[in-house]
Amino acid sequence: MLPFRFIHAADLHLDTPFSGMSGVPEQLRQYLQGSTFAALGGLVDLAISEEVDFIVISGDVYDASESSLRAQLRLREAWERLGQHGIPVYVIHGNHDPLNSRRLRLAHPPHVTIFGAKVESINATRRSDGETVAVVSGISYPSAAVMENTSLQFRRDLASKLYHIGLLHANVDGQEGHDAYSPCSLRDLQNTGYDYWALGHIHKRQVLSQSPWIIYPGNIQGRSLKETGPKGCYVVDVGENGEANPIFHELDHVRWSEIEISIERLLTEEDWKEAVEEQIEELRENSVGRLQVVRITFTGRGPLHSLLQSGRESGELLQELRRRENVRLQGSENGVGSLGSIVWLAGVKVATGMDIDTSTLLQEDSFLGELFRLSARAEGDIELLDSIVESALAPLMDNSTLRGLLKEEGANSNTKLELLRRAQELASSLLVEVDSRGGMGQ
Ligand SMILES: [Mn+2]
């Protein structure tokens, strides 16, 4: 086998609108809006500097099927730069940009191959000597919702000694939080005899298998607080024996993160404010020129719980911290260069608990003790958790808007656990309050 190198990227979601963000200064909004394009630019730079033989992109190139002319023109520019360096691109379309979308169809240059709605295979060559090094196969979504298992259409020619790469936009093994389009199992993919499965669709980076390689690279730019951490693509070196070495490269220009700050050792409001400032400055120091968007969740049990419970204090701190970043933003002469030092607070969440000793409480023969025991049981028992959350939410289900939201947000077990914990803390705060007023009639 001849050694070669390629890039595997997916879910570019070009021109994502970032419309859900409120209270963001215009300068930041524009930067956010441009971040998917900036990441695309980085992808092209990487392909050129790493001298890859080709690039594969596994679907959702555009964010919307009605993709903007801007998105198409910027993509065209990227294709052209790659063409100037003789780097071919193999692309499939996914649920966000299916083949039947009504977008303007700017023609693609000859070095860009778009796979159709049936599995096609193409020989990929090495740039240095034009030798064929791999077979690249892929299938695009004809329309937005593909419910069949398209992985079954991929079959390797067993006589071929070439390296086989499959491009598929799919939900493998029913992962939560993404539509179950083109559903297939890990076993299905392993059975095809392919060497490398270049997946797209799930935005969280994951290596599902090393033999064969089955990889979700994640998207190249995070788009919300649901897409935290480094985002980028894989540069894959395939050696003479067919062994591959995929290395992740960061491409994101905006980094999203969720940060937890425990109030456990914080005694005063001053301690609390300082703990937050410390975190923000630490993020700023490690930003490496990236705009950071963060949400802080206060956790743990401590004396500050009752103060934070109303949400007023944290709301005011949020406003103040935003104001400071705004001052920093305006103080800089040339906007874009300095955005890398901005740490924008997208929100604060209070998930703290009362300053009580839960281990004693769990033993206690009291209503509060019973409440904590039930809650602890439900944490380890999915069915019990489901039934508690379901009955608590039942009154909201009459409203169609709420029903829709709950279906979207409340479906996964993490959200249910969070609801349970919040309910436990709220109930116990109220009970203790009533208790201290003597209202329980003891
Ligand atoms: Mn996607």
Boltz pocket constraint, residues with backbone or C-beta under 6 A from the ligand:
constraints:
  - pocket:
      binder: B
      contacts: [[A, 11], [A, 13], [A, 59], [A, 60], [A, 94], [A, 96], [A, 201], [A, 202], [A, 203]]
      max_distance: 6.0
